[in-house]
Amino acid sequence: MYNLGLFLSLFAASFTNNLPTNALYHRNTRLQHHVSTSAWNGELLAPSLDTPRFLPYFVPAGDRSIDDTSPSIEYSAHFRFQRNPAHVNATRHFAGVTGSTVRVCFFGNRVEWFGQSSPEHGIASVHLDGDLLAMVDAYSPEVLVQQRLFAAYDLSSTSHDLLVTVTGARNRLSTNSLIDVDAFVVQDVLDSIKARSEKPILSALEWSLVQLGSTGVAANANCYYKVEHNPLSISGHPAWASLYDLRTHSVRPLKLLNFGDVNGLQAVRMFNPCDDRQCDMMEQPGRIRLASPRWYNTVTRLDDGSVMIIGGSLKGGWMNNKTTNNPTIEFFPPKNIHGQNGLPIASQFLADTLNSNLFPIAFSLPDGRVFVAANRDAMIYDWRQNTEIRLPRIPNGVRVTYPMTGTGVLLPLSRSNGYTPEIMLCGGSTVDDSRAGYEISAQETASDQCSRLVLSKSGIEEGWKVETMPEPRIMPDAVTLPDGKILIVNGGRSGIAGYGNVKGKVGQSNAANPVFTPVLYDPSAPSGQRFSRQGMPTSSIARLYHSVATLTPNGTIMIAGSNPNLDRSNVEFGTEYRVEWLSPPYMSVHRPQYTGLPRAIEYGQTFSLQAQNIDKTTNIQVSLMDLGFVTHGVQMNARLVILESHISDDHQSIGVAAPPNAGIYPPGPAFLYLLVNGVPSPGQKVMVGKGSGPPVDQGAIDNTYSTTAIYTSSYP
């Protein structure tokens, strides 16, 4: 199956908490302080034997719970009642006699059934409105309470009849066929009435938008999210990562260490994609981790195959500040450069760009250096020489990084433009990041600015060129399409990122006035004619904080997420698990196909593709793309390189030149699209470079892990 996540996932977006200052990087004593704060906003219980389990049972805002003792639940004669403080409201009903039933009627578009699983539990059938929806196996090798046994979402906003029946069947490991009920969670009646008046998803000529599938965790297909009561569960607790199958639209949870296991701010999580659905995350924090804790940092691939980890905060929270800022850069694998021998390298730029400098926008450049934007500033960082070249300030006081979240793209690279990099930054806010949250309003207008800067000597001297989007956007996502056009989607017209911090919030959302219609940007069109909404459909789903969008291998755009809340919520701007698929016009016409792509392409190599119905008059383009890893408006590593190509004299093949060097396209996976007269083929996966790992300095690794600690305590 295809997987769109980073194959090396290094950042801990909304996962955990932690502490130290630079002086603490060298501590080699393990911190042992235990804390009792919640798992949200970076606070994480330290490992201990008495750490309470994070259980799936949860009632989101906008929903209500029907306890097992409610008279609205109808049990058959064989169900028995038990009191136990481990259950919801300290009660449950259970039965093991074949044919025993429990029925609940509800009104609304969602329902969840919670109960116990254990070695004695068996299999139940679940019927909704008379139709068999699921066979639920409640067995588990250990006793697990308050488990989500079944859930159905996106139902019609009408009355429903849910029937659970004890089948008497059990799997070979179970010792009994018990089925029990602890509680049902359903949509609140008032919210159900409101849902009936929501406008449907619309389609327009050529472009189309449909809703299909659910991520199981709200977001980011390899999807990661913060510790909360997501409907997808694993090992007796809600999942905070899932693998989304783009072919079947099914999901399965992934195992992640978290919430009492280890501090995720230092996590290095390896994922090796596979086709048998058995692959999972690999974590070994005692052997593989970051030297310093980093909340909301950015990761970018380098031309030597390693990755650079940029900035972030030492603990979870909202706005960064001097006490929590981590103004450093480190590498994975660790490098022995600039006298640090694997330890973090200080960055004056990251110290100067407080307060709104989390999730810096970064792109590796053709000459091996790295562009970085944070707050209102930008620089080019030479990691080999450890030098920072400051660039002109982003115009008009616009801030572009969290929580004044904008988005950025590296415009297409090609031989025709001399592989000269050009950056575009869109959206964000002019809100003063020194203002207290209670002085900022969710109704303050976001920025409609898009700024382009050519990173050549003359381009830098000319400075940023400013354009305006059709509307302001905070928290937009910019998706590069195979033809080089940029789709801008998601976000709100006002406020800033985050939740629970500013006045005028909508629920807990710091932003308001969602933008429902995408806009297309053509970087090669004349100035003033680059933005277009022609034929663009409008969604009915608000995509604000924690929303994402990405190009998929087949050429559609996957749009998911949105959760501007402390935990799962079903009120206005509630938690979104629904996935939307935006199809450009090329998805509805005959698309080219090709064969002959090698498994790997070497730099400077020429290879041939075979395609039909081409001749000398055919306009062809070969696009090599990194689809990136997206979070908080940052399309990490997203990249399009237009490869040199020509049609053979016999019109039977297309000769293609691989990127000339690793600066143009860093070594690693890519998707290759063949465009014929502007219409792209589905992308095929290819490895660029030899596929070998990055340079490994064992001395730097040993020094990093011997002089730094795995931090397990709260920020002091």
MARZA-33835 format. One line per field, with one value per residue (C-alpha): z, x, y; residue number from 1. Coordinates in Angstrom, 2 decimals. Each point is the difference from the previous one (the first is absolute). Layout:
! MARZA-33835
c3 <- c(Z,...)
c1 <- c(X,...)
c2 <- c(Y,...)
k <- c(NUM,...)
This chain:
! MARZA-33835
c3 <- c(0.00,-0.40,3.04,-0.05,3.34,0.61,-0.11,2.92,2.33,2.39,1.34,2.93,-1.09,2.98,1.67,3.26,2.33,1.35,1.39,-0.05,-0.98,-2.00,3.18,0.59,-3.31,1.63,3.02,0.20,3.04,-0.75,1.32,2.28,0.94,-0.54,-0.93,0.15,-2.82,-3.02,-3.31,-1.97,-1.05,0.61,3.55,0.29,2.93,0.70,-0.06,3.22,1.10,1.24,-3.12,-0.77,-3.35,-2.72,-0.82,-3.16,1.77,-0.56,-0.61,-2.49,0.30,-2.05,0.92,2.95,1.85,0.58,3.01,0.14,2.78,-2.14,-0.44,-3.70,-0.44,-0.44,1.20,-0.52,3.06,0.22,0.44,3.52,1.92,1.80,2.01,-0.37,0.36,-3.12,-2.24,-1.20,2.91,1.81,-1.75,-2.93,-1.49,-1.46,-1.43,-1.47,-1.07,-3.75,-1.42,2.86,-1.34,0.95,-1.94,0.07,-2.12,-0.69,-2.26,-1.86,-2.34,2.31,2.72,2.04,2.19,2.97,2.09,1.45,-1.87,1.64,-0.48,0.72,-2.60,-3.28,-3.24,-0.44,-3.09,-0.44,-2.04,-0.79,-1.23,-0.78,-2.04,1.20,0.33,1.93,1.85,3.10,1.68,3.60,0.92,1.31,1.83,3.00,1.68,-1.59,1.22,-1.68,-3.48,-3.20,-1.44,-2.95,-1.61,-2.98,-1.33,-2.88,0.39,-1.16,2.54,0.82,2.58,0.13,1.65,1.18,0.92,1.55,0.17,1.87,-2.69,2.30,-2.30,1.20,-1.39,0.86,2.79,1.88,2.92,-0.16,-2.21,2.28,-1.46,2.12,-0.11,1.99,-1.89,-3.37,-1.27,-2.55,-1.63,2.14,-1.10,-0.55,-2.00,-2.07,-0.92,-1.03,-2.12,-2.15,-1.29,-1.04,-3.67,-2.03,-1.67,-3.41,-3.28,-2.77,-3.67,-0.53,3.57,2.43,3.76,1.83,3.58,0.40,2.87,3.51,1.33,3.44,1.46,-0.71,-2.72,-1.83,-4.53,3.24,2.51,3.36,2.71,3.60,2.98,0.15,-0.21,-3.68,-1.10,-1.27,2.80,0.48,2.97,2.18,-0.51,-2.70,-2.94,-0.84,-3.36,-2.87,-3.43,-2.66,-3.05,-3.01,-2.03,2.42,2.23,3.03,3.00,2.63,3.15,0.39,3.25,1.45,3.31,1.93,3.06,2.76,-2.30,-0.91,-0.75,-3.66,-0.37,-0.60,-2.10,-3.22,-1.55,-2.91,-2.47,-2.83,-2.41,-0.98,-2.08,2.44,2.54,2.76,0.15,3.09,1.63,1.39,3.17,2.16,2.11,1.96,-3.23,-2.52,1.06,-0.27,2.24,1.11,0.42,-2.85,-0.17,-3.37,-1.79,-3.73,-1.80,-3.42,-2.08,-1.01,-3.05,1.87,0.90,3.63,1.49,1.81,2.96,0.48,3.10,2.03,3.67,3.00,1.17,-1.31,0.03,-2.27,-0.71,0.28,2.34,1.29,2.81,-2.26,-3.32,-1.42,-2.33,-1.34,-2.92,0.15,-2.51,-0.37,-0.02,2.28,-1.68,1.47,-1.37,1.37,3.17,1.27,-0.66,-0.54,2.44,-0.99,-1.80,1.11,-2.50,0.51,-2.54,2.13,3.05,-1.84,-1.46,3.22,0.79,-2.91,-1.39,0.42,-3.01,-2.09,-3.77,-1.48,-3.37,-1.05,-2.87,-3.13,1.33,3.17,2.29,1.66,-0.21,3.34,0.75,3.51,1.29,-2.31,-0.98,-2.32,-0.50,-1.98,2.30,-1.10,2.30,-1.17,0.89,2.79,-1.48,-0.18,-2.82,0.89,-2.76,-0.42,2.58,-1.10,-1.14,1.79,3.45,-0.91,2.28,-1.59,2.71,2.90,1.44,-2.72,-2.37,-3.71,-2.54,-2.41,-3.19,-1.93,-3.55,-2.68,-0.84,-3.58,-2.32,-1.85,3.08,0.77,3.05,1.65,3.13,0.59,3.22,0.40,3.43,0.29,2.77,3.66,2.17,0.89,3.63,2.37,1.58,3.13,0.87,2.70,-1.20,1.82,-2.06,-3.35,-1.66,-2.12,-2.20,-0.96,-3.75,-1.25,-2.79,-3.68,-1.06,-2.18,-0.31,-2.44,0.30,-2.57,1.87,-2.37,0.59,-2.19,1.31,3.60,-0.89,-1.59,3.09,0.52,-2.67,1.57,-1.31,1.70,0.25,-0.60,3.78,3.15,1.42,3.30,0.06,-3.76,-1.74,-3.31,-2.16,-3.09,-2.92,-2.63,-2.54,2.38,0.99,3.72,1.68,3.11,2.26,3.63,2.66,1.39,-0.83,3.52,3.26,0.50,0.57,3.16,2.44,3.30,-0.06,-1.45,0.45,-2.33,-0.39,-1.83,2.49,0.72,-3.44,-0.17,-3.64,-1.64,-3.35,-1.79,-3.73,-1.79,-3.61,-1.23,-2.36,-2.74,-0.53,-3.26,0.69,-3.72,-0.89,-0.32,3.23,0.88,-1.80,2.17,2.38,-1.29,1.42,-3.34,0.39,3.60,2.37,3.48,3.10,3.02,2.42,1.97,-0.18,2.63,2.60,-0.55,-3.58,-2.82,-3.76,-2.27,-3.56,-0.35,-2.48,-2.26,-0.26,2.31,3.00,3.39,2.49,3.63,3.62,2.02,3.77,1.76,3.34,3.13,-0.76,-2.43,-0.48,-2.09,0.47,-2.54,-1.54,1.64,-0.59,-3.61,-1.05,-3.39,-3.04,-3.11,-3.44,-2.36,-3.62,-2.54,-3.52,-1.20,2.11,-2.28,-3.38,-1.66,1.84,-1.33,1.24,-0.17,0.69,0.35,3.14,1.76,3.66,0.70,-2.07,0.47,-0.19,-3.56,-1.37,-3.12,-0.14,-2.33,0.52,-2.39,-0.71,-2.75,-2.30,0.01,-2.91,-0.60,0.45,3.40,2.93,2.72,3.49,2.57,3.59,2.85,3.30,3.72,1.33,3.36,3.54,1.01,3.38,1.20,-3.51,-0.54,-3.00,1.19,-2.89,-2.67,-3.29,-3.77,-2.42,-3.72,-1.61,-3.41,-2.50,-3.73,-2.32,-1.92,-3.79,-0.37,2.41,2.03,3.14,2.05,1.08,3.48,1.86,3.73,2.27,-0.55,3.70,3.50,0.54,-2.63,1.56,3.29,-0.02,0.92,-1.27,-2.63,-2.25,-3.75,-2.13,-3.78,-1.35,-3.57,-1.23,3.58,1.26,2.58,0.28,3.40,1.88,0.32,2.90,-0.61,2.13,-0.87,0.68,1.09,2.80,2.54,3.39,0.89,1.41,3.49,2.54,2.84,2.18,-0.30,0.75,3.08,1.28,-0.52,1.93,2.75,0.81,-0.33,1.88,-0.82,1.77,1.90,2.16,-0.31,-0.94,3.28)
c1 <- c(0.00,1.04,1.09,0.24,1.69,3.64,1.84,1.99,-2.39,1.91,-2.28,-2.38,-2.94,-2.31,1.33,1.71,1.92,3.39,2.56,3.59,2.25,3.20,1.92,-2.15,0.86,3.07,-1.70,0.48,-2.19,-3.55,-2.63,-2.46,-2.61,-3.53,-2.74,-3.77,-0.95,-2.04,1.26,-1.07,2.08,3.17,-0.56,0.67,-0.03,3.46,0.43,-1.16,-1.78,-2.99,-0.51,-3.73,-0.97,-1.19,-3.33,-2.10,-3.25,-0.59,-2.97,0.92,-1.61,-3.17,-0.66,-1.71,0.53,-2.71,1.10,-0.70,-2.53,-2.07,-3.67,0.38,2.09,-1.98,1.67,-1.22,-0.53,3.48,1.92,1.37,1.00,3.32,1.48,3.71,1.86,2.05,-3.05,-1.70,-2.11,1.17,-2.53,-0.32,-2.41,1.25,-1.29,1.41,-3.15,-0.36,-2.71,0.10,-0.59,0.38,-1.79,0.38,-1.84,1.61,-0.29,3.04,2.84,2.40,0.06,2.72,-0.34,2.35,0.54,2.55,2.24,1.76,1.08,-3.64,-1.65,-1.42,-1.53,-3.10,-1.92,-0.94,-3.06,-0.92,-3.51,-0.28,3.21,2.99,2.90,2.65,1.05,1.82,2.57,0.32,2.82,3.29,2.79,-0.38,-2.93,-0.55,-2.79,-1.77,0.93,-1.61,-1.43,-1.87,-0.57,-1.91,0.33,-1.41,-3.46,-3.10,-1.23,-3.15,-1.16,1.94,-0.40,3.21,-0.24,2.89,-0.41,2.09,0.81,1.51,3.00,3.51,3.51,2.21,1.80,-3.09,-1.36,-3.56,-2.38,-0.82,-1.13,-0.58,-1.20,1.59,-1.42,-1.05,1.10,-2.28,-0.46,-1.68,-3.58,0.45,3.18,-1.90,-2.66,2.68,1.79,-3.12,0.34,3.66,0.63,1.23,3.36,-0.30,1.62,0.79,0.85,3.28,1.31,-1.78,-0.04,-1.25,0.14,1.13,1.73,1.11,3.52,-0.82,2.32,-0.66,2.43,3.03,0.79,1.96,-2.01,1.30,-1.77,0.10,-1.08,-3.79,-3.10,0.17,-2.60,2.67,1.48,3.03,1.22,-2.85,0.51,-0.90,2.38,2.11,1.23,-1.52,0.87,-2.53,-0.31,-0.54,-1.45,-2.58,-0.50,0.50,2.17,1.85,1.58,3.75,1.85,1.71,1.75,-1.72,-1.99,2.06,2.34,2.63,0.24,-0.91,1.84,3.23,-1.61,1.51,-2.59,0.94,-2.59,0.87,-2.97,-1.19,-2.72,-1.22,-1.60,2.21,2.51,0.06,1.96,3.41,1.07,3.05,0.41,2.91,1.96,-1.57,-1.24,0.67,2.52,-2.46,-3.78,-1.79,-3.67,-1.18,3.32,0.59,1.87,1.61,1.96,3.53,2.07,2.09,-3.10,-0.14,-2.63,0.26,-2.29,-0.68,-1.09,-3.11,-0.80,1.36,-3.52,-3.53,-2.12,-1.26,2.16,3.74,2.09,3.56,-0.45,-1.25,1.70,2.38,2.08,2.13,0.40,0.94,0.37,-1.07,2.16,2.10,2.93,3.35,0.12,0.72,1.53,-3.27,0.67,-3.67,-1.49,-2.34,1.48,-1.14,-1.88,-0.14,-2.81,-2.21,0.79,-0.81,-3.35,-1.97,-2.86,-1.92,2.80,-1.25,-0.17,2.46,-0.54,3.10,1.16,3.27,1.50,1.84,3.36,-0.41,-0.93,-3.40,-2.58,-1.72,-2.86,-1.26,-2.25,0.64,3.52,1.85,3.55,2.17,1.87,3.23,0.10,3.46,1.49,-2.48,-0.75,-3.29,-0.70,-2.94,-2.48,-2.31,-2.77,-3.39,-1.98,-2.79,0.59,-1.39,0.97,-0.10,0.80,-1.93,-2.25,-0.18,-0.03,0.50,1.29,2.92,1.07,3.20,-1.10,0.91,3.66,1.07,2.94,-1.92,0.21,3.55,-1.30,-0.21,-2.14,-2.97,-2.01,-3.64,-1.56,-3.77,-2.39,0.80,-0.75,1.15,-1.03,2.77,1.45,0.97,-3.67,-1.59,-2.44,-2.91,0.62,-0.10,-3.34,-1.09,-1.69,3.20,0.45,2.71,2.44,-0.91,3.63,2.08,3.67,2.55,3.78,2.51,3.06,2.61,2.22,-2.14,-3.23,0.95,0.98,-3.42,-1.71,-3.39,-2.68,-3.45,-3.32,-3.36,-2.22,-3.75,-0.49,2.14,1.01,1.46,1.15,-0.23,1.57,1.83,0.14,2.21,-1.63,1.94,-0.37,1.61,-3.18,-0.62,-3.30,-0.72,-2.61,-1.21,0.32,-2.04,-0.42,0.69,1.78,3.14,0.91,-0.61,-2.86,-1.14,2.31,-1.75,-3.20,-2.94,0.73,-2.49,-0.23,3.70,1.23,2.40,-1.04,-3.35,-1.71,1.25,0.79,-1.94,1.14,3.54,1.88,2.48,3.21,1.97,3.55,0.76,-3.00,0.36,-0.16,-3.59,-1.33,1.43,-2.89,-3.06,-3.14,-1.45,-1.95,1.13,-2.40,-0.94,0.12,-2.27,2.73,1.93,3.72,1.79,2.64,1.58,-1.28,2.15,0.04,2.33,0.34,-0.45,1.75,-3.05,-0.21,-2.91,0.37,-0.72,-1.49,-0.42,0.04,-0.97,-0.19,0.25,-0.92,1.64,-1.48,-2.42,-3.05,-3.16,-1.05,0.64,3.48,0.08,2.44,0.07,0.79,-1.69,2.27,-0.77,1.44,0.42,0.40,1.51,-1.45,2.69,-1.57,-3.07,1.78,2.10,3.31,3.37,1.64,3.63,2.27,3.73,0.72,3.03,-0.28,2.71,1.54,3.56,0.94,0.86,-1.32,-2.17,-2.87,-2.92,-3.74,-2.40,-3.29,-2.62,-1.51,2.91,1.68,2.27,-2.88,-0.90,0.73,1.55,1.31,1.49,-0.57,1.99,-1.74,0.45,-3.56,1.31,-1.29,-2.47,-0.95,-1.04,0.16,3.60,0.53,3.28,2.21,-2.70,1.83,-0.49,2.89,-0.80,2.38,1.55,-1.81,-0.36,-1.99,2.04,0.21,-2.17,-2.60,0.16,1.62,0.82,3.57,0.24,3.00,0.09,0.80,3.62,0.87,-1.37,-0.45,-2.71,-1.81,1.31,0.47,-3.09,-3.45,-1.91,-3.04,0.40,-2.85,-0.01,-2.03,-1.27,-1.51,-0.40,-1.75,2.03,0.18,-0.37,3.27,2.32,2.37,3.75,3.12,2.29,3.64,1.40,-2.51,2.76,-0.13,1.54,3.53,0.31,2.48,0.00,2.10,-2.58,-2.78,1.76,0.77,-3.59,-1.53,2.61,-0.21,-3.75,-2.94,-3.41,-2.03,-3.02,-1.11,-2.05,1.54,1.33)
c2 <- c(0.00,3.59,1.93,3.78,0.52,0.66,-3.27,1.40,1.78,2.22,2.69,-0.36,2.14,0.35,-3.10,0.80,2.31,0.85,2.24,0.92,2.87,-0.39,-0.69,-3.06,-1.63,-1.51,-1.49,-3.73,-0.62,-1.06,2.41,-1.73,2.63,-1.21,2.41,-0.09,2.32,-1.00,-1.33,3.06,3.00,-1.91,-1.21,-3.71,-2.34,-1.37,-3.78,-1.61,-3.14,1.98,2.10,-0.12,-1.50,2.34,-1.65,0.25,0.99,3.70,2.28,2.74,3.40,-0.21,-3.64,-1.64,-3.27,-2.59,-2.03,-3.72,0.65,2.39,-1.04,0.84,-3.17,-3.24,-3.24,-3.56,-2.18,-1.52,3.26,0.45,3.12,0.59,2.84,0.66,3.32,-0.82,0.44,3.16,1.25,-3.17,-2.29,-2.36,-2.58,-3.29,-3.28,-3.18,-1.83,-0.39,2.23,2.54,3.49,3.64,2.73,3.78,2.54,3.36,3.03,1.32,-0.88,-1.87,-2.66,-1.71,-3.11,-0.40,-3.10,-2.37,-2.41,-2.94,-3.65,-0.95,2.18,-1.22,1.23,2.17,1.04,3.66,0.98,3.60,0.64,-3.72,-0.24,-2.01,2.45,-1.92,-3.12,1.22,-2.24,1.27,-2.38,1.35,-1.86,2.31,1.67,3.41,2.27,2.91,-1.19,1.25,-3.22,1.49,3.39,1.35,3.54,2.04,-1.55,1.82,2.55,-1.97,-2.53,-3.28,-3.40,-1.74,-3.69,-1.97,-3.79,-2.58,-2.57,-2.61,-0.15,0.70,-0.16,-2.95,1.86,1.10,-2.05,1.34,1.99,2.96,3.31,3.06,3.60,2.81,3.00,1.34,3.43,1.65,3.38,2.63,0.59,3.76,-0.63,-2.57,2.51,2.49,-2.63,-0.48,3.56,-0.27,0.63,-2.99,-0.30,1.60,-0.90,2.40,-0.36,-1.89,0.08,-2.30,-0.52,-3.08,-1.17,-3.61,-1.77,0.87,0.36,-1.46,2.60,3.64,1.01,-0.88,-5.68,-0.05,2.00,1.18,1.93,1.10,-2.05,0.25,-2.14,-0.90,-2.58,-2.39,-2.12,-2.24,-2.04,1.20,3.74,2.55,-0.02,3.04,-1.25,-1.93,-1.33,0.99,-2.26,2.26,-2.87,-1.37,3.09,-2.23,0.85,-1.94,1.39,0.26,-0.58,3.05,0.38,2.76,0.99,-1.55,-1.93,2.56,3.70,0.48,3.31,-1.92,-2.72,-1.29,-2.28,-2.23,-1.25,-2.37,-0.18,-3.45,-1.59,-2.67,2.39,-1.38,2.85,2.18,2.79,-0.90,1.84,-0.67,3.15,-1.45,-0.41,2.40,3.43,3.71,1.68,2.67,0.20,1.78,0.98,1.31,-0.24,-0.46,-2.78,0.27,-2.50,0.97,-0.79,-2.59,-2.02,1.09,2.27,3.31,0.67,3.69,1.90,-0.62,0.36,-1.87,-0.77,0.05,3.08,2.75,3.07,-0.55,2.18,0.40,-2.52,-2.79,0.79,-2.62,2.23,-2.84,-2.36,-3.66,-2.78,-3.58,-1.98,2.25,1.77,0.95,3.54,3.47,-1.42,-1.45,-3.70,-0.85,2.52,2.86,3.03,3.45,2.19,3.75,0.17,-2.23,2.11,3.24,-1.12,-0.41,-0.19,-1.52,-2.17,-3.56,-2.33,2.03,-0.21,-1.67,-1.32,-1.58,2.01,-1.19,1.22,-2.11,2.88,0.34,2.77,0.68,2.42,0.72,2.76,3.03,-1.03,-2.33,-1.23,-2.39,-2.38,-1.66,-3.00,-1.04,3.39,0.85,3.42,1.88,2.44,2.20,0.74,3.00,0.06,-1.32,3.08,1.87,-1.45,-3.42,-2.88,-3.45,-2.56,-1.44,1.23,2.68,-2.94,0.55,-2.49,-0.18,-1.74,-0.46,0.79,-2.59,-0.49,-0.66,0.36,2.72,2.24,-1.11,-1.85,3.41,-0.36,2.27,0.01,1.02,0.71,0.41,0.99,0.47,3.00,3.50,-0.50,1.16,-3.14,1.93,0.58,-2.12,-2.59,1.65,3.15,-1.83,-0.73,-2.93,2.61,1.88,-0.27,-2.35,0.89,-0.36,0.45,-2.32,1.00,-1.42,0.24,-1.27,-1.28,1.33,3.02,2.22,-1.47,0.64,3.57,0.52,-1.40,-1.57,0.45,0.30,-1.32,-0.37,-3.06,0.34,-0.08,0.00,-3.38,-1.12,-3.65,-0.65,-2.99,0.41,-3.13,-0.16,-1.83,-1.99,2.82,2.50,1.82,0.56,-0.84,2.08,-1.57,0.00,2.68,2.89,3.65,1.20,-0.77,-2.08,-3.65,-1.98,-0.26,1.44,3.05,3.05,1.96,-0.43,-3.72,-2.20,-2.82,-0.42,1.05,2.96,0.47,0.59,0.57,-3.13,0.13,-2.72,0.51,-0.80,2.27,-0.95,1.95,-0.15,1.26,0.27,2.19,3.79,1.98,0.83,-3.10,-2.77,-0.74,-1.83,-1.62,-1.02,-3.25,-0.38,-1.84,1.16,-2.20,0.07,-1.12,2.62,-0.79,2.06,-0.94,-3.44,-0.31,-1.37,-0.45,-1.94,-1.20,-3.77,-2.32,-0.21,3.80,0.80,2.29,-1.56,2.48,-1.03,1.04,3.08,0.03,3.37,-1.58,-1.37,-3.40,-1.60,2.19,-0.02,3.62,2.78,-0.42,-3.44,-2.83,-1.18,-3.57,0.23,-0.01,2.04,-0.68,2.93,-1.10,2.41,0.02,-2.43,-2.77,-0.09,-0.28,-2.69,-0.06,-1.12,-3.18,-0.99,-2.97,-0.51,2.02,-1.53,-0.85,2.58,2.79,1.23,3.67,1.00,-3.30,-0.12,-2.48,-0.69,-0.12,-1.67,1.77,-0.22,2.60,2.43,1.72,2.95,2.43,-1.37,2.27,-2.13,0.72,-2.35,1.07,-1.53,0.72,-0.37,0.10,1.08,-0.29,2.66,1.44,3.46,1.45,-1.16,-2.27,-1.48,-1.19,0.53,0.48,-0.05,-0.38,0.14,-2.49,0.46,-2.22,-0.57,-2.26,-2.54,0.19,-3.12,1.44,-3.20,1.32,3.07,0.62,1.48,1.41,-0.56,2.98,1.06,-0.13,-0.49,3.71,0.10,-2.97,-1.44,-3.78,-1.93,-0.98,1.92,-0.29,0.51,1.41,0.15,2.92,-0.16,3.25,1.10,-3.15,-1.99,-3.75,-1.62,0.25,-2.97,-0.41,0.13,0.25,2.90,-0.87,-3.32,-0.50,-0.36,1.66,3.38,0.31,-1.46,1.37,-2.50,2.28,2.79,-2.45,-1.36,3.49,1.15,-2.87,-0.08,3.72,0.57,-1.47,-1.38,2.63,-1.26,2.89,3.15,3.31,1.50)
k <- c(1,2,3,4,5,6,7,8,9,10,11,12,13,14,15,16,17,18,19,20,21,22,23,24,25,26,27,28,29,30,31,32,33,34,35,36,37,38,39,40,41,42,43,44,45,46,47,48,49,50,51,52,53,54,55,56,57,58,59,60,61,62,63,64,65,66,67,68,69,70,71,72,73,74,75,76,77,78,79,80,81,82,83,84,85,86,87,88,89,90,91,92,93,94,95,96,97,98,99,100,101,102,103,104,105,106,107,108,109,110,111,112,113,114,115,116,117,118,119,120,121,122,123,124,125,126,127,128,129,130,131,132,133,134,135,136,137,138,139,140,141,142,143,144,145,146,147,148,149,150,151,152,153,154,155,156,157,158,159,160,161,162,163,164,165,166,167,168,169,170,171,172,173,174,175,176,177,178,179,180,181,182,183,184,185,186,187,188,189,190,191,192,193,194,195,196,197,198,199,200,201,202,203,204,205,206,207,208,209,210,211,212,213,214,215,216,217,218,219,220,221,222,223,224,225,226,227,228,229,230,231,232,233,234,235,236,237,238,239,240,241,242,243,244,245,246,247,248,249,250,251,252,253,254,255,256,257,258,259,260,261,262,263,264,265,266,267,268,269,270,271,272,273,274,275,276,277,278,279,280,281,282,283,284,285,286,287,288,289,290,291,292,293,294,295,296,297,298,299,300,301,302,303,304,305,306,307,308,309,310,311,312,313,314,315,316,317,318,319,320,321,322,323,324,325,326,327,328,329,330,331,332,333,334,335,336,337,338,339,340,341,342,343,344,345,346,347,348,349,350,351,352,353,354,355,356,357,358,359,360,361,362,363,364,365,366,367,368,369,370,371,372,373,374,375,376,377,378,379,380,381,382,383,384,385,386,387,388,389,390,391,392,393,394,395,396,397,398,399,400,401,402,403,404,405,406,407,408,409,410,411,412,413,414,415,416,417,418,419,420,421,422,423,424,425,426,427,428,429,430,431,432,433,434,435,436,437,438,439,440,441,442,443,444,445,446,447,448,449,450,451,452,453,454,455,456,457,458,459,460,461,462,463,464,465,466,467,468,469,470,471,472,473,474,475,476,477,478,479,480,481,482,483,484,485,486,487,488,489,490,491,492,493,494,495,496,497,498,499,500,501,502,503,504,505,506,507,508,509,510,511,512,513,514,515,516,517,518,519,520,521,522,523,524,525,526,527,528,529,530,531,532,533,534,535,536,537,538,539,540,541,542,543,544,545,546,547,548,549,550,551,552,553,554,555,556,557,558,559,560,561,562,563,564,565,566,567,568,569,570,571,572,573,574,575,576,577,578,579,580,581,582,583,584,585,586,587,588,589,590,591,592,593,594,595,596,597,598,599,600,601,602,603,604,605,606,607,608,609,610,611,612,613,614,615,616,617,618,619,620,621,622,623,624,625,626,627,628,629,630,631,632,633,634,635,636,637,638,639,640,641,642,643,644,645,646,647,648,649,650,651,652,653,654,655,656,657,658,659,660,661,662,663,664,665,666,667,668,669,670,671,672,673,674,675,676,677,678,679,680,681,682,683,684,685,686,687,688,689,690,691,692,693,694,695,696,697,698,699,700,701,702,703,704,705,706,707,708,709,710,711,712,713,714,715,716)
